[in-house]
Amino acid sequence: MNSVQMSIYVLGVLVFLALVFDFMNGFHDAANAIATVVSTGVLKPQTAVAMAACFNFVAIFVFHQLTVAATVGKGTIDPGVVDQYVIFGALMGAIVWNLVTWYYGIPSSSSHALIGGLVGAAVAKSGTGALISAGLIKTVVFIVLSPLLGFLFGSLMMLLVSWIFVRTTPRKVDTWFRRLQLASAAAYSLGHGGNDAQKTIGIIWMLLIAAGYSAAGDTSPPLWVIVSCYTAISFGTLFGGWRIVKTMGQKITKLKPVGGFCAETGGAITLFTATALGVPVSTTHTITGAIVGVGSAQKMSAVRWGVAGNIVWAWIFTIPASAFVAAIAWWVGKHIM
């Protein structure tokens, strides 16, 4: 593949913009990791975000195979169409959609905003022939599958725990699961960091390959890319997306520590599985499905289906909306860069 002519200044700006997206990813998705543990009263918000940020970074030592980064960087759009304008459009599409949904407190997917951005910018440049169907189909399938898996694991965990502790007093159950929820929240944050940081790693890796600073046959990007992306998402989580916490933690269904534990554990299992398979899933979709699963395992009326339905509509619009913005940003980038 021929290298794209790109100044070091433009390369630096785009890497910075990618890290801004990564920071916003952590900022926007912090609610997914902390909403349950905060809403159940197990941890104070400041403590919860600090713990989540810490485990976001610790994920760098757990997920050594950069399977998700490879899917984003090499398996979504044809590497031959990648240039500074496509990357600029993709990042701007994702960032703008993240800002809109954060402002209105909508727990949408940063992951799918990024995929939508890549699709929109690539199609604006070269048409639909620039898309790699295998990688996109895998991503689209998991738009449906990840919340279903979260729902399944969350509800199964709730039923299993209810059966095991059927003869235990509610007070004892509450006490035990206040402690256990610390472990489940840490596991979910670990899965969040492991899957989401790799998406930005994939974008920067794609950019470096296009600019000729990395070879297309490399099995991993430079170490500084990996460390900077995990650092950026951790700092984003540390600042937290407070507008979304209430929606995730209490508006969908009322959670107690036992429910928070089951939701986080179910979500963590889903994230670990998806990362191992190299699928860039949405942590938002996953934890929402798990929370709904926990609520419905108790009784169907415990779930506010209207709120859950509004969230689903946001999921449906994420990829086309971010793709539309990315196509406009690609055109703007062609004239200013």
C-alpha positions as CSV (number, residue, x, y, z in Angstrom):
1,M,0.0,0.0,0.0
2,N,1.4,3.4,-1.0
3,S,1.9,5.9,1.8
4,V,-0.3,9.0,1.9
5,Q,1.5,12.4,1.7
6,M,0.9,13.9,5.1
7,S,2.8,16.5,7.0
8,I,4.0,15.7,10.5
9,Y,1.9,18.6,11.8
10,V,-1.3,17.1,10.3
11,L,-0.4,13.7,11.7
12,G,0.1,15.2,15.1
13,V,-3.2,17.0,15.0
14,L,-5.1,13.8,14.0
15,V,-3.4,11.7,16.7
16,F,-4.3,14.4,19.2
17,L,-7.9,14.5,17.9
18,A,-8.0,10.7,18.3
19,L,-6.9,10.9,21.9
20,V,-9.6,13.6,22.5
21,F,-12.1,11.1,21.2
22,D,-10.6,8.5,23.5
23,F,-10.9,10.9,26.5
24,M,-14.5,11.6,25.5
25,N,-15.2,7.9,25.2
26,G,-14.1,7.4,28.8
27,F,-16.0,10.6,29.9
28,H,-19.1,9.6,28.0
29,D,-19.1,5.9,29.1
30,A,-18.0,6.5,32.7
31,A,-21.7,6.2,33.6
32,N,-21.8,2.6,32.3
33,A,-19.0,1.6,34.7
34,I,-20.1,3.5,37.8
35,A,-23.9,4.0,37.5
36,T,-24.9,0.8,39.3
37,V,-22.3,1.0,42.1
38,V,-23.2,4.7,42.7
39,S,-26.9,4.3,42.5
40,T,-27.0,1.4,44.9
41,G,-25.0,3.6,47.4
42,V,-22.1,1.2,47.6
43,L,-19.6,3.9,46.6
44,K,-19.6,7.6,46.5
45,P,-19.3,9.0,42.9
46,Q,-15.7,10.3,43.4
47,T,-14.5,7.0,44.7
48,A,-16.3,5.1,42.0
49,V,-14.8,7.0,39.1
50,A,-11.3,6.8,40.6
51,M,-11.7,3.0,40.8
52,A,-13.2,2.7,37.3
53,A,-10.4,4.9,35.8
54,C,-7.8,2.8,37.6
55,F,-9.1,-0.5,36.2
56,N,-9.6,1.0,32.7
57,F,-5.8,1.4,32.7
58,V,-5.0,-1.9,34.4
59,A,-6.7,-3.5,31.3
60,I,-3.5,-2.8,29.4
61,F,-1.9,-5.6,31.4
62,V,-4.8,-8.1,30.8
63,F,-5.7,-7.7,27.2
64,H,-2.4,-8.4,25.4
65,Q,-4.0,-9.5,22.1
66,L,-5.2,-6.3,20.3
67,T,-8.0,-8.1,18.5
68,V,-10.5,-5.2,18.7
69,A,-7.8,-2.7,17.5
70,A,-7.1,-5.0,14.5
71,T,-10.8,-5.1,13.6
72,V,-11.2,-1.3,13.7
73,G,-7.8,-0.5,12.1
74,K,-7.8,-3.2,9.3
75,G,-11.2,-4.8,9.1
76,T,-13.8,-2.0,8.8
77,I,-12.9,0.0,5.7
78,D,-10.4,-0.6,2.9
79,P,-7.0,0.6,4.2
80,G,-6.4,1.9,0.6
81,V,-8.9,4.7,1.1
82,V,-7.5,5.9,4.4
83,D,-6.0,9.3,4.4
84,Q,-6.0,12.4,6.7
85,Y,-9.4,13.5,5.5
86,V,-11.1,10.2,6.1
87,I,-9.6,10.0,9.7
88,F,-10.6,13.6,10.3
89,G,-14.1,13.0,9.2
90,A,-14.5,9.8,11.2
91,L,-13.2,11.4,14.4
92,M,-15.4,14.5,14.0
93,G,-18.5,12.4,13.3
94,A,-17.9,10.4,16.5
95,I,-17.0,13.4,18.7
96,V,-20.0,15.5,17.6
97,W,-22.4,12.6,18.2
98,N,-20.9,12.0,21.6
99,L,-21.3,15.6,22.6
100,V,-24.9,15.7,21.5
101,T,-25.9,12.5,23.3
102,W,-23.9,13.5,26.4
103,Y,-25.6,16.9,26.5
104,Y,-29.1,15.3,26.4
105,G,-28.1,12.5,28.8
106,I,-28.6,9.8,26.3
107,P,-26.4,6.7,26.9
108,S,-25.5,6.1,23.3
109,S,-22.5,4.1,22.0
110,S,-19.1,5.8,21.5
111,S,-18.0,2.6,19.7
112,H,-20.7,2.7,17.1
113,A,-20.3,6.5,16.7
114,L,-16.7,5.8,15.7
115,I,-17.7,2.9,13.4
116,G,-20.4,5.2,11.9
117,G,-17.8,7.9,11.4
118,L,-15.4,5.6,9.6
119,V,-18.3,4.4,7.3
120,G,-19.5,7.9,6.6
121,A,-16.1,9.4,5.7
122,A,-15.0,6.3,3.6
123,V,-18.3,6.3,1.6
124,A,-18.1,10.1,1.1
125,K,-14.6,9.6,-0.4
126,S,-14.9,6.3,-2.4
127,G,-18.5,5.0,-2.2
128,T,-19.7,1.8,-0.6
129,G,-16.9,-0.2,-2.3
130,A,-14.6,1.1,0.4
131,L,-16.4,-0.9,3.1
132,I,-15.2,-4.3,4.4
133,S,-18.4,-6.2,4.8
134,A,-17.1,-9.0,7.1
135,G,-15.9,-6.5,9.8
136,L,-19.0,-4.4,9.6
137,I,-21.4,-7.3,9.7
138,K,-19.6,-8.6,12.8
139,T,-20.1,-5.2,14.4
140,V,-23.7,-4.8,13.4
141,V,-24.6,-8.3,14.6
142,F,-23.2,-7.4,18.0
143,I,-25.3,-4.2,18.1
144,V,-28.2,-6.7,18.7
145,L,-26.2,-9.5,20.3
146,S,-24.4,-7.5,23.0
147,P,-27.5,-6.2,24.9
148,L,-29.1,-9.6,24.5
149,L,-26.0,-11.3,26.0
150,G,-26.0,-8.7,28.7
151,F,-29.7,-9.3,29.3
152,L,-29.1,-13.1,29.4
153,F,-26.1,-13.1,31.7
154,G,-27.6,-10.4,34.0
155,S,-31.0,-12.2,34.4
156,L,-29.3,-15.6,34.8
157,M,-27.0,-14.2,37.5
158,M,-30.0,-12.7,39.3
159,L,-31.9,-15.9,39.2
160,L,-28.9,-17.9,40.4
161,V,-28.2,-15.5,43.2
162,S,-31.9,-15.5,44.2
163,W,-31.9,-19.3,44.3
164,I,-28.6,-19.6,46.3
165,F,-29.6,-17.0,48.9
166,V,-33.3,-17.8,49.1
167,R,-33.0,-18.6,52.9
168,T,-30.8,-15.7,53.7
169,T,-32.2,-12.5,55.3
170,P,-32.3,-9.5,53.1
171,R,-30.0,-7.6,55.5
172,K,-27.3,-10.2,55.2
173,V,-27.7,-10.3,51.4
174,D,-27.4,-6.5,51.2
175,T,-24.2,-6.6,53.4
176,W,-22.5,-9.3,51.4
177,F,-23.3,-7.8,48.0
178,R,-22.2,-4.4,49.0
179,R,-18.7,-5.9,49.2
180,L,-19.1,-8.2,46.2
181,Q,-20.2,-5.3,44.0
182,L,-16.8,-3.7,44.4
183,A,-15.4,-6.7,42.6
184,S,-18.1,-6.8,39.9
185,A,-17.6,-3.0,39.2
186,A,-13.9,-3.5,38.9
187,A,-14.4,-6.4,36.5
188,Y,-16.8,-4.3,34.4
189,S,-14.3,-1.4,34.3
190,L,-11.6,-3.8,33.2
191,G,-13.7,-5.0,30.3
192,H,-14.7,-1.4,29.4
193,G,-11.0,-0.3,29.2
194,G,-10.0,-3.5,27.4
195,N,-12.6,-3.1,24.6
196,D,-13.0,0.7,24.2
197,A,-9.3,1.8,24.4
198,Q,-8.5,-0.6,21.6
199,K,-10.9,1.2,19.2
200,T,-8.8,4.4,19.4
201,I,-5.6,2.3,19.1
202,G,-7.1,0.9,15.9
203,I,-7.7,4.4,14.5
204,I,-4.2,5.7,15.3
205,W,-2.7,2.5,14.0
206,M,-4.7,2.9,10.7
207,L,-3.4,6.5,10.5
208,L,0.2,5.5,11.0
209,I,0.0,2.7,8.4
210,A,-1.5,5.2,5.9
211,A,1.3,7.8,6.6
212,G,4.0,5.1,6.3
213,Y,5.1,5.2,9.9
214,S,3.9,1.6,10.5
215,A,3.9,-1.4,8.1
216,A,0.6,-3.0,7.1
217,G,1.9,-6.4,8.1
218,D,2.7,-5.3,11.7
219,T,1.0,-7.4,14.4
220,S,0.7,-4.4,16.8
221,P,1.1,-0.7,16.7
222,P,4.0,1.2,18.5
223,L,3.9,0.9,22.3
224,W,3.4,4.7,22.8
225,V,0.0,4.3,20.9
226,I,-1.2,1.6,23.3
227,V,-0.1,3.4,26.5
228,S,-1.5,6.8,25.4
229,C,-4.9,5.4,24.5
230,Y,-5.3,3.5,27.7
231,T,-4.2,6.7,29.6
232,A,-6.6,8.9,27.7
233,I,-9.7,6.7,28.3
234,S,-8.7,6.4,32.0
235,F,-8.5,10.2,32.4
236,G,-11.9,10.6,30.6
237,T,-13.5,8.1,33.0
238,L,-11.9,10.0,35.9
239,F,-13.8,13.1,34.9
240,G,-17.1,11.2,34.5
241,G,-20.2,11.7,32.4
242,W,-22.5,12.6,35.2
243,R,-25.5,13.4,33.1
244,I,-25.9,9.8,32.1
245,V,-25.5,8.2,35.5
246,K,-29.0,8.7,36.7
247,T,-30.5,7.3,33.5
248,M,-28.4,4.2,33.7
249,G,-28.6,3.7,37.5
250,Q,-32.2,4.4,38.4
251,K,-34.4,5.4,35.5
252,I,-34.4,2.0,33.8
253,T,-35.0,0.0,37.0
254,K,-34.4,0.5,40.7
255,L,-31.2,-1.4,41.7
256,K,-30.1,-2.8,45.0
257,P,-26.5,-4.0,45.6
258,V,-27.4,-7.6,44.6
259,G,-28.9,-6.3,41.4
260,G,-25.9,-4.1,40.7
261,F,-23.6,-7.0,41.2
262,C,-25.5,-9.2,38.8
263,A,-25.8,-6.5,36.1
264,E,-22.1,-5.7,36.3
265,T,-21.0,-9.3,36.3
266,G,-23.3,-10.1,33.3
267,G,-21.9,-7.1,31.5
268,A,-18.3,-8.0,32.3
269,I,-18.7,-11.5,31.0
270,T,-20.1,-10.1,27.7
271,L,-17.3,-7.6,27.3
272,F,-14.6,-10.1,28.0
273,T,-16.1,-12.5,25.5
274,A,-16.4,-9.8,22.8
275,T,-12.9,-8.6,23.3
276,A,-11.5,-12.1,23.0
277,L,-13.4,-12.4,19.7
278,G,-12.1,-9.0,18.4
279,V,-15.6,-7.4,18.3
280,P,-15.8,-3.7,19.0
281,V,-19.0,-3.8,21.1
282,S,-20.8,-1.0,22.9
283,T,-20.4,-1.0,26.7
284,T,-23.5,1.1,26.8
285,H,-25.6,-1.5,25.0
286,T,-24.1,-4.2,27.2
287,I,-24.7,-2.7,30.6
288,T,-28.2,-1.5,29.6
289,G,-29.1,-5.1,28.5
290,A,-27.7,-6.4,31.8
291,I,-29.7,-3.9,33.9
292,V,-32.9,-4.7,32.0
293,G,-32.2,-8.4,32.5
294,V,-31.8,-7.9,36.3
295,G,-35.0,-5.9,36.5
296,S,-37.0,-8.3,34.4
297,A,-35.7,-11.3,36.4
298,Q,-37.5,-9.8,39.4
299,K,-40.7,-8.8,37.6
300,M,-41.4,-7.4,34.2
301,S,-43.1,-4.3,35.6
302,A,-39.8,-3.4,37.5
303,V,-38.4,-2.2,34.2
304,R,-39.4,1.2,32.8
305,W,-39.8,0.0,29.2
306,G,-40.4,3.5,27.9
307,V,-37.0,4.7,29.1
308,A,-35.4,1.5,27.7
309,G,-37.2,2.1,24.4
310,N,-35.9,5.6,24.1
311,I,-32.3,4.3,24.6
312,V,-32.8,1.8,21.9
313,W,-33.9,4.5,19.5
314,A,-30.6,6.3,20.3
315,W,-28.7,3.1,19.4
316,I,-30.5,2.8,16.0
317,F,-29.7,6.4,15.1
318,T,-26.1,6.4,16.3
319,I,-24.3,4.9,13.2
320,P,-26.3,6.8,10.5
321,A,-26.2,10.1,12.5
322,S,-22.4,9.9,13.1
323,A,-21.9,8.7,9.5
324,F,-23.8,11.8,8.2
325,V,-21.7,14.2,10.3
326,A,-18.5,12.4,9.3
327,A,-19.3,12.8,5.6
328,I,-19.8,16.6,6.1
329,A,-16.6,16.7,8.2
330,W,-14.7,14.8,5.4
331,W,-15.8,17.5,2.9
332,V,-14.8,20.3,5.3
333,G,-11.4,18.6,6.0
334,K,-10.7,18.5,2.2
335,H,-10.9,22.3,2.2
336,I,-9.1,23.2,5.4
337,M,-6.3,20.6,5.7
